[in-house]
């Protein structure tokens, strides 16, 4: 983890490159929001097309919280939703007050501890109007941690292609697991993320009503995994990995030592190391 002195030096270098003090306005991106009255499929579609997670939720232009792929997956897989199709479930039901806010002219340095705690930082103008947002990806465009890649690598939970979606959903809800490496014996063959789980649950809830539970029980990790598994080697420079994440608009890359996958590198683990 960087010291306050080191962080200050890095931001000073960034400021020097820009010939001005680096503020939140320099780091923020255009806000992407959705009304709390919108429907779940619309919210997920917008998150996927915009490449964001979470999405800002508003009510009459007032920010009321955020909705994430994880909260959508948890809601869609919950027995409490019964046979209600996804097309009748509103964003308000998956909204959480999981965000913090800053003003556009504040020092960009304060974003580091905030994004270590929250997924997103809301940016206001002087009249407290929503004008921007800062995500971990926005921050990593300006500052990245130094050190070998394995320093920032997270443990990768293993599953098999035959593991049921209901089991993965339960692990996500109870243990906080959001990414899994799919193993065929000793070989890594794919990855399942909370995005994959959210997508299939919304699809099932949209296409199947009273038979949802039966359909859900039949879905396996092999049905929804992303394959072939694309990895980065453990000796890859961190800056190159960040460039790859930003260019492909992804938040997770499996890390391998030779042919063996040893974990994940994520935007979260990189920001937490600052």
Buried (B, 14 or more C-beta within 10 A) or exposed (E): EBEEEEBEEBBEEBBEEEEEEBBBBBBBBEBBBBBBEBBBBBBBBBBBEEEBBBBBBBBEEEBBBBBBBBBBBBBBBEEEBEEEBBBEBBBBBBBBEBBEBBBBEBEBBEBBEBBBEBBBBBBBEEEEEBBBBBBBBBBBBBBBBEEEBEEBBBEBBEBBBEBBBBEBBEBBBEEEBBBBBBBEEEEBBBBBBBBBBBBBBBBBBBEBBEEBEEBBEEBBBBEBBEEEBEBBEBEBEBEEBBBBBBEEEBBBBBBBBEEEBBBBBBBBBBBBBB
